[in-house]
């Protein structure tokens, strides 16, 4: 399979496909249609409406003899609307690499000039894998307005909270008035629902100005069911060799796959170069199929690194089978991703918080051993038998650094999968939620918050998608069938209560009320203080780089994690108890022993009244320990002088 074309060598272009303004030459149009004999550009000037009585200009593009058709139009205007006519088909189609679809996927494409935005982030150096705090965000529901510009106004507050990376749910354009974005069909066109491409650039520029990185969730495993015109340009875009859960998988290893690979690799680089993004999150990588010598995922990683250089880029993957090959370096036979989402941490946390262990939670118990193991080893399943799927799950990755794992107790999928869309704090006790939040934030792995989690948002997060009637019915039915794997949600009563994904109210109800930051000050203070401790305390900071921790089970529902500092006097103990009060007598666990000439004292506790707790008695510097039920406490060593007076390290 030949190497993709170097787009910079094609008429001064930056990318191999789409309409680009080439300084001093005009607008260059290039499209891949290997089975077509003729491709005509149908273009309206900037001042003409698409339904203008004045006929559009038609220009036949030149065949390059390699499946590509191209041409340059000197007098084409930025803002002009255009489509393509293919052979004798009377229906014109939008550009597969359209940079903007102002009227949606079924409308014309628009010529966009990516060179005029005034970037001010030249000093921005990108982001590294370790030391990050991710914030997953859906632009349409993050603010009432649901736009890039409205979201940009909130960026200083997120930076102040301690967030370092924004993970934006997919924005490739899709039909309808609202949606999650995973049914995108115009992969190069930021959806018109949130603003213009330059509004997106403004958002990223503002994020960098306050110290926030931005990565984009991209879907390279399928396209949406409505508005996808790729097959009009080539039947080779999709593969019949594999089965994807959500639609036709892309052809990365069959006939004419080189054009498909170039399309995807150009798209990955496009987001990095033209929007200054700091990386990507790859959706459902287990549904990306490729038997090529170089897997397309590894090629995507290369494309992102190259496009971002010299800035540092950050690439996260989702992979339900938990295949460690994805984040192994390429020199060790891996694909080179920086991190993977850790479903295991979420699943055991949900069982511990709610007591429910149904469907894909059925192989978890939510007990102390699971939390100690996931903090030390990342994934819980690394090749053991997994009864829910009736097969082994995961691959060995015992020595992976903690930054390879992204932990979460909320994300878009898992909130919606509850059926009610309720936030986790509403499904458990406040004390238990604070205790597990403590573990989640201070763990060495990278934490990911879902929008509103930091202030205990009361708004639910539902699955919503605005499709045409027939498709909408199928989507709603499919959603209900999926949720029926949970026995409680399979009952007629609950099936009747499931929100309709196509109802505008389902979308509107999912919007955040940012006033709750003030109304829920206790919950906000909890996250603010924990993130500050994660960022500033030497022991917690060090554990993120080198996994300098160990842990032990104290009871079925209580455990200790020891964070080792550079010096023994810098150690920290995190004690978590999710059950009733626990009297630690006896205490035959060496990790509980203080550093030499020191005793342990409490430096932070989850039951602090500032967070809505009921307080905690003074920690005993001598004698047995007493762990309050459903609480977490952080201990630090203080020097025990010969005079018996203790001194803080």
N, C-alpha and C positions, 0 to 999 in steps of 0.2 A: 504494500500500500504506500503510495507516494506521500511525501510530506505536504502539508497544507501550503497554499500560496502565501508568500510574504506580501501582505496587503500594502505595505509601504512602497512596493515596487510596481504596483498597478496604478498608473496614472496619478501618482502622488496621493493615493488614498491611504486612509488609516486602517480601514477594515476591508475585507474582500467583498462584502455585499452591502446592499442598501444604497440610498441616495446620500451623497456627501458633497458639501461645498469644498471645492479644491481651490485655494487661493490663487487668483490670477488666471483661472481656467474656466470657472463656471461650476455647475453642479454635475457630478458624475453619477450615473445610474448603473448599477450592476446587479444582476440576478442570476441565480442558478436554476436552469430548466433543461436538463440534459435530454429529455425525450421530446422537446418541442423543436419545431423547425423555424418558427418565427416568434418573436416577442416584440410587441409594440408598446411604447410608452404613451399613455394618454394623460395629458397634463393640462390643468387650468392655471391661469396666472393667479397671482396672489389676490388680486382684487375681484376675481370672478368667483361666484358661488358655484358649487358643484352642479346645481340645477339651472345654471344660467342658460338662456337661449343661445348664447354664442357658443358655437361648437369648440370643443377642446382641441388642442394641438396633438396630432398623432405623429410619432417618430418611431421608425423601426430601428431597434437596437441591432448592433452588429454581433454576429456569432463569433466567439473567440475560438471555436473548435474544440473546447474542453468542457462543454456543458454550460458555460457562462455566456450571457449576452450583456453587452454594455454599450454605453454611449455617453457623450458629454454634451450638455446643453448650456451654451454660453449665456443666454438671456433668461435662464430659469431663475425664478425668484425664491428666496427663502420664504416659506409660508405657503408656497404653491401646493395645490392638491393634485395627486396623481394616482393612477392605477396602471395595471398591465393587461394587455390583450394577448392571449396565447393562441397561436395558430388561427383556426376558424371559429373558435369559441366566441360568441357575441358578448358574453358576460365578462366585463373587466374585473380584475381582482387586485386587492391591496398587496403591497410589497411584503414578501415574507420577512424582510428585515427592515420594515418600516420603523422610523424613529419616533413617530407619534401618529395616533389615530384619533383626531379630534372629535369624530362622530362615532367612535367605537369600532370594533373589529370588522363590521360589515361595511363600513364607510371607506372613503379614500384615505390614502396615506398623505402625510404632509412633509414637505422638505423642511428640515430643521438644521440650523447652523449651530454646531456644538462649539465653535471657536470663539464666540463673542462673549461668553460668560466671564465676568471679572473675578477670577479666583484670588483669594487672599491667604491660601493655606500652604504657601511654598515652604514654610518652616516645619510643616507637619511631617513626621518621619514614619508614620504607620503604627501598627500595634504588634506586640509579641504575644505568643501563646500564654505565657504565665502571668499571674498577677491581675487577671481581668475579672470584671464583674459584668455579665451580659444582661441586657434588658430587652426582652422580646416585645415587639410593638407592631400593632396593626394600625396603619395610618388612618383608615376610615373610621375607627372607633376610639382612637387614643384621645381625641378632642371632640367637642360637640360639632365643630365645623368639619372635621374629617379631612383636613388638607395638609400639605407640606408646610405651608406658611404658618398655620395654627400650631402644628407640632413643633416647629422651630422655636416658637416663643417659650416653650417649656423646657428647652434643652439646658439652660443654666441650672434649673432646679434638679434635673436628673444628675448633672455633674456634681452638684453640691451633695446630693444623696450618697454618692460614692460609686455610681455606675461608671463604667469605662468604655463599654461597647454596646451600641444599639444593634439589635438584630431585627431587621425589617421584614415582615412577612411579605410574600411575593407581590410584585407590582406590575409584572408583565400584563398588558391590557387583556381584558376579558369582557364578555357581553354583560349587559344588564346594569343595574344601578348600584349594586353592592355585591360583595363576595369576599371570600378568604384570599383569593388570588391563586389557588393551586390548580385552577382550570384556565390558566393563561394561554392565549393563542397568538399573541403578538410579542414575541420574546424580546425584541429590541425597543419596544414602545412602552414607556411608563404610562400606566393607565391615566386617562384623562379625568378620572373621578377625583384624583387628589391634587390636580393642578397640571402645570406644564412641565416639560423636561427641565427647564431652567429653574422652576420652583424646587424640583428635586435637588438640583445642583446647589441651590441656595441653602437647603436644609443640611446637606453634607458639609458645605463650607462653614455654616454656623456651628455645626457639631464639632468640627475640628477646632474652631476658634475657642471653644470652652473645654477642649481636651477630651472629647468623645470620639471614638472610632465608630465607623458604620459599616456593617456587613449586610448583604442582601440574601434573603432566602430565594433560591432558584430551583425550578422544577425541570430537570432534564430527563425525567422518566416517561412522561406522556404529555399530550396537549389536551385542552378542554374539548368538550363534545360539540361546541357551537362556535362558529367563527374561525375554524381551522381550515385554511385554504392551501396548506403546504402540498397536499397530494395533487392539486391542480398543476403545480409546477413540476413535480416529480413523484412517481409512484414509489421511488426508492427511499423516501424519507422515513418510512415505517417498515418494521420487520414482522414477518409472519412466523419467524423461527421461535419466538418466545411469547410468553403470556404475561401481560402486565395487569395488575389488579384494577387499574383505573382507565384503561384505554389501550390503544395500540402503542407498543414500545418503539423507540426510535431505532433505526438501522445503523449500528455502529460497526458492523463487521461483515456485511453482505455486499451484494452488487451495488456499485456506485456509492459505497459508504463514505468515500473520501469527501464528497460534497456535504454529507450530513455532519461528519466530524468537523469539517471546516466551519459549518454554520454554528455549531455548538461552541467550538473553541473561540470563534470570533465573538460570540455573545458573552462568554465568560470574560474575555479581555476587554470588551466594550464597556461593561459596567465599571471596571477598575479604572480604565483610562479616561473615559469621557464623563464619569460622575465622581471620580476620585474616591471611589469606595475602597475600603480597607480589606475586603475579602468577601467570601461567599459562605452561605450555609447550603449544603447540597441535600435536597429533600429525598428521602426514601431511596438511598443508594442501592438497596437490595433489588430494586426494580429497574436498575440500569444494567442492561445486558450487553456484554462485549467479550468475545473470545479472541480479539486481536492480540498481537504480540505486545503492544502497549495499550493497556486498558484505557478507555476514554476518561475515566476518573483521574488516573495518573496524568494524562495529557491535559486535563482541565487544570490540575494543580500547577503544572508547568506554565500554562498560559497565564494564569493569574499571577504567579511569581514574576514572570517576565514583564507583564503589563504594569505591575506595580513598582518594579525596581526603579530607583534604589529604596523606595519606601518598603517597609515590612508589611507583609500581608498575612491574613489569618483566615484559615479555611476549616470550617466545621462540617461534619457530616451527620446525617441520621441513618442508622443502620440497625434495623430490628434484630437481625441474627447476631449482632455484636461480633463482627468479624474484625479481629485486631489487624488484619492485613491492611485495612484502610488507613490506619495511622502509623504503620511501620514506614520507615524511610525507604525511598526507591532503591537505594543501594542494598537493602536487605529484602528486596522482593515485594515491598509494599507500595502503596499509592501516594503516600506523603501527606495525608491530611494532618492538620494540627490537633484535632480533637473530634470526639464523637459524643453525641447525646447519650446520657446514661439512664436508660429506662429502668434499670434495676434499682437505682437509688429511689426513683419516684415510686415504683411499685411497692417496695417494702415500706416506704414512708406512708403511703396511702393506707396500707393495711394497718400500720401502727396507729394512724390518726383516726381511722373510721371503724376498724374492726371487721371490715368487709374484705373477703378474699375470694371473690367470684371471678369467673372468666379468666382474663390474662393476669389477674392478681393471684390465681390459685396456687402458684408455686412459691409464694412468699408468706412469711409468718409475721413479719414486722417486729421481730424480737431483737434483743441486744446483739446477739452474734451476727446477724445480718448487717447491722449498722457498723460494727467494728470491722467486719470483713470488707464492706464496700468502701470505707474510708482508707483501708490499708491496700486494697487490691483493685479498686475501680468497679469493674463488672463483677456481679455475684456469679453469673453463669458464664463459665469459660470452657465449656465442653461437657458439662454434666447433663444427665438426663433431665428433660423438661416435660413434665407430664401433660401440661396444657396443649403442647404441640405434638406430643407422643414421639419425641425425638431429642437427640442431644442439641444443646443450644450454646452458641458462643465458641470462641477459640482462645487459646492460652495467651495471656498477657499479664502475667503476675508482676513483672518488673517495670511496667509502664509508669512514667512520671505522672503526678496527679493532674497536671495541666492537660493531659490527653482526654480527660473526662469532664463533661459538662453536666453538673447535677441540677436538678430542679424539683420542686414540689407542685409547680403549676406550669402548664404551657397551653397553647391554643387547643391542641388535640384533647388533652386529658380533661380540661375543664368542660369542653363540649361533650365528651364521652360520658360524663356523669348523667346525662339526660336532662338534668335540671340546669346545667350550666353554672351551678353555684361554686363560689370560691371556696377554697379548702378550709378557711377559718370558720366557715359556716357549717361545716360537716363534722366538727370535733369540738373539744372543750378549749376555751381560751388559754388555759394553763398549758395543756399539751401542745397546742399550736406554737406557743412561744418557745417551749423547750425544744421542739424539733426544728423550729426556725433557727435557733441558736446553733444547733449542729450543722444545719444546711449552710449557713453563712460562713461559719468558722472552719468548715472542713477544708482540707488542702485542695480538693478539686475545684474547678471553676464553677461558681454559682450562676444560675440564670433565673432572673425574676421575670414574671409575666406582668405586663402593664397593669398597674393598680395594686399589685400584690403588696407593695411597700406601704400602702396606707389602708390595707384591708378593704378594698373596694367592695361595695355591696352590689354593683352591677354584675349580672351574670355574663358569661361569654358563651354564646350559642354558635352552632354551625349555621351559617347563612349563605345563600347563593341565589341570585336573581336570574332564573332561566326562563325560557319560553315554556308555555303550558305543558307540552308533552314531556319535555326534558325535566321540568320542575317536578312533575309527578313521579318520574322515575328516580330522581335524586332523593325526594322525600321518602319514597318507599325503600330505596337502598339504605338510606340513613337509619330508618326504623329497623330494618333487618339487621344491620350491623350492631345496633345497640341491644338487640334481642339476645346477644350472647350473654348479657347480664340477666340472670333469671328474674330479678325484680323488674327490670325494664321490659321484659317480654310479656308481662301480664297485660291483659286488655286495658286495665285502668291506666297504667303508665304509658302504654302505646298511644292511648287517646290524648294524653297530656303532653306528648313530645312536641316541641315547637316546630312550626312549619318553616323550613329553611328559606322558602320564597316569600314569606310574609315580611313586608318592610318593618313591622314592629319587632320582629326577631332581631333584625339588624340594629334598629334604634335602641332597643333595650340593652344591647351589648356595649353601648358607648359609655366611656368613663365619665364620672362626675368628679372633676379635678378639685372641686371645693371640699371633697372628703379628705384631702390632705390636711386641711385645717380642722375639720369635724372629727377626724380620727387621729388626733395628735399622739395618743399613746402608742398606737401601732406604728405610726410613722417614726416616732422616736426610737422604737425598738430596732427598726431596720437601719436607721441613721447611725445609732451607736454601735451596732454589730459590724456594719461595714467599715466604720472608722477603726474599730479594734482589729479587724481583718487586715486593714491597710497599714496601720501604724504600729501594731505590736510586733516586736521583733520575732517572737517565736511563731506566731501565726503566719507572718510574712515568710519566714524561712521555710515553713512546711510546704508552701506552694511550689517551691523550686525543687526540693530534694526529698519530699515525703518523709521528713524527720518526725515521724509519729510512731506510736504503738498504742495498742488498746487491749482492753480485757473486759470480760463479762462479769458484772457484779451480782446480777440476778437475771431472770428471764427478761425483765423490762428495764434494767438499769446497766449502765456501762461507764467505763472511764476511757478517755483518750488522752494520752500524754504527748504534748508538743515539746520537742527538744530544741532548746535554744543553742546558740553557739557556745555558751558556757552553761554549766549545770544550773547556776543561779538564775538563768533566763527561762527555765522551763515553765510550762503552763499545764495545768490539769483542767480538762473539761469533763464534768460529771453530769450525766443525763439520766433522769429517772422518769419513766413514762407511766409508772404504776403508783401504788399508794406509798406512804412514807416508808423509808427504808433505814433501819438502824444497822450500820456497818460494823457489827460485832459477830464473829471475828472478821478480820480483814486481811486474809492471807494472799495479798496481791502485791508484788514488788513495785508495780507502777505507781502505787499510792504512796510509796516512801518519798519523803522530801529530799532535796539535795542536802549535801553535808552541811551541818551546823545551821540548818534552816527548818522552819515549820511552814505549813501551808496556811494561807489566809485568803478569804474571798475578795476578788477584785471586781466581780460583776455577777449578777444573778438575774434570771428571767422573771422572778417574782417581784422585782422592783416596782413600787407603786407608780413610778413614772411610766411604766408600760402597761398599767392596768392590773398589776399583780397585787397580792395581799401582804407583801413583805416577807422577809426571811430573818430568823433569829441570827444574832452575831455568830460567825463561824468559830467553832471551838479550836483554839490553838493547841490545846492538849486534850487528850481523852478521845473517846470514840466519836465517829461522825454520824450525823443524822441527816439523811437526804430527804427533803420534802417531796411529797408526791407531785408528779407532773411538773417537774421543774428542771432547770439546768443552772449550773453554777461554774464559773471560771475561777480557778485558784492560782495564786502566784506565791512563790517562796519569799519569805521574809527572814532576815538574819536573826538567829537566836543568840543573843550575846550572853557572855558568861554571867552577867548580872541579872539574867532572866528577862531583860527587856528586849522585845522583838523590834527589829528595824527592817523597813521595806528595802528590797533589793533595788 
